Amino acid sequence: MSENFSNLAVMPDVQSSYDPRQIAIQRVGIRKVKSPLLIKQEAEQVQASVGEWTLTVYLPESEKGTHMSRFVSLLANYRQTAMDVSVFKQMANEMLTLLNAEKGDITVTFPYFINKKAPVSGVESLMDYQVTWQANASKESIEFVMTVVVPVMSLCPCSKAISAYGAHNQRSHITVEVVSEQIYSMDDVIKLIEKQASSELWGLLKRHDEKYVTEYSYDNPKFVEDLIRDVAVAIKTLPGIQRYKIEAENFESIHNHSAYAVIEG
Ligand SMILES: Nc1nc2c(ncn2[C@@H]2O[C@H](COP(=O)(O)OP(=O)(O)OP(=O)(O)O)[C@@H](O)[C@H]2O)c(=O)[nH]1
């Protein structure tokens, strides 16, 4: 590229001009940006993932445009940094400074992997979970919101009660959004949610494990209502929890639609 960046000084900066319409914009920026992400884990381990990012700021009524290129530079600056919640909040703070903004939000959604042991054989495999971190920043404070999507199994109590043998069962997604001053371990929250299901899932199961999972889920039948209430009871035990939203979606195996429930607290 033969671009001479000194020419930038003589280029009109349209974004910085005055806007006569006098309408503020609550959020403007970039979204659906895929960028590598390093996640700091316990015991100083780092997990490599890929994030889908949204970065926005509040734009006052007098300003025509924001500085889109600066969001991308910010992302690039953090590409090699092992992220934890405090680094993520620091990134949100830096965005406000870089964009001269009063307020701004950063959201990143990424696959997070946990190494699990099968229940009988103990064979190890990875399970992936979708995690979202959101920082809602202002000059005074930063709110951190964590969302996890945990796939589990649910087995229908009605089907079990009325059938001579068997019971329909399906994969379910439990989505939990939590807001707290405290920083929760992603692994702990995911495990807490999994324990409420008819059965948790594993990436790899041998025949002994499969028998165990089949019988365990048969002994733990749950309607979508049971599932979501049990998750709510568990989530309420998290220390310092300020707000939560739980969704349970059962991808019914006897219907071509889902059973669905929401609890907010
Ligand atoms: N604000 C804004 N910029 C856009 C949009 N679409 C594309 N851009 C472009 O984003 C590019 C980068 O914008 P800036 O960050 O203001 O670029 P810059 O002026 O070179 O950089 P700074 O001096 O750091 O502000 C420009 O080429 C804009 O035209 C849009 O909808 N809004």
The ligand as an SDF file (V2000), in Angstrom:
LIG
                    3D

 32 34  0  0  0  0  0  0  0  0999 V2000
  -18.8940    7.1820   11.5630 N   0  0  0  0  0  0  0  0  0  0  0  0
  -19.0190    6.3180   10.5410 C   0  0  0  0  0  0  0  0  0  0  0  0
  -17.9070    5.9400    9.8620 N   0  0  0  0  0  0  0  0  0  0  0  0
  -18.0810    5.0380    8.8420 C   0  0  0  0  0  0  0  0  0  0  0  0
  -19.3440    4.4970    8.5230 C   0  0  0  0  0  0  0  0  0  0  0  0
  -19.2010    3.6220    7.5130 N   0  0  0  0  0  0  0  0  0  0  0  0
  -17.8920    3.6110    7.2000 C   0  0  0  0  0  0  0  0  0  0  0  0
  -17.2070    4.4830    7.9990 N   0  0  0  0  0  0  0  0  0  0  0  0
  -15.7660    4.7550    7.8530 C   0  0  0  0  0  0  0  0  0  0  0  0
  -14.9570    4.4160    8.9370 O   0  0  0  0  0  0  0  0  0  0  0  0
  -13.6660    4.9340    8.6410 C   0  0  0  0  0  0  0  0  0  0  0  0
  -12.9030    5.2600    9.8810 C   0  0  0  0  0  0  0  0  0  0  0  0
  -13.4400    6.3030   10.5870 O   0  0  0  0  0  0  0  0  0  0  0  0
  -12.5890    7.0700   11.6900 P   0  0  0  0  0  0  0  0  0  0  0  0
  -12.2890    6.2150   12.8440 O   0  0  0  0  0  0  0  0  0  0  0  0
  -13.2970    8.3500   11.9870 O   0  0  0  0  0  0  0  0  0  0  0  0
  -11.2200    7.2920   10.8540 O   0  0  0  0  0  0  0  0  0  0  0  0
  -10.0740    8.3000   11.0020 P   0  0  0  0  0  0  0  0  0  0  0  0
  -10.6530    9.6880   10.9760 O   0  0  0  0  0  0  0  0  0  0  0  0
   -9.0860    7.9330    9.9710 O   0  0  0  0  0  0  0  0  0  0  0  0
   -9.4580    7.9840   12.3930 O   0  0  0  0  0  0  0  0  0  0  0  0
   -9.4080    8.9130   13.6960 P   0  0  0  0  0  0  0  0  0  0  0  0
   -8.5180   10.0730   13.3290 O   0  0  0  0  0  0  0  0  0  0  0  0
   -8.8420    8.0300   14.7430 O   0  0  0  0  0  0  0  0  0  0  0  0
  -10.8210    9.3500   13.9840 O   0  0  0  0  0  0  0  0  0  0  0  0
  -13.8920    6.1170    7.7490 C   0  0  0  0  0  0  0  0  0  0  0  0
  -13.3700    5.8190    6.4970 O   0  0  0  0  0  0  0  0  0  0  0  0
  -15.4080    6.2020    7.7250 C   0  0  0  0  0  0  0  0  0  0  0  0
  -15.9150    6.7330    6.5220 O   0  0  0  0  0  0  0  0  0  0  0  0
  -20.4950    4.9360    9.2470 C   0  0  0  0  0  0  0  0  0  0  0  0
  -21.6410    4.5290    9.0030 O   0  0  0  0  0  0  0  0  0  0  0  0
  -20.2700    5.8540   10.2360 N   0  0  0  0  0  0  0  0  0  0  0  0
  1  2  1  0
  2  3  2  0
  2 32  1  0
  3  4  1  0
  4  5  2  0
  4  8  1  0
  5  6  1  0
  5 30  1  0
  6  7  2  0
  7  8  1  0
  8  9  1  0
  9 10  1  0
  9 28  1  0
 10 11  1  0
 11 12  1  0
 11 26  1  0
 12 13  1  0
 13 14  1  0
 14 15  2  0
 14 16  1  0
 14 17  1  0
 17 18  1  0
 18 19  2  0
 18 20  1  0
 18 21  1  0
 21 22  1  0
 22 23  2  0
 22 24  1  0
 22 25  1  0
 26 27  1  0
 26 28  1  0
 28 29  1  0
 30 31  2  0
 30 32  1  0
M  END
$$$$
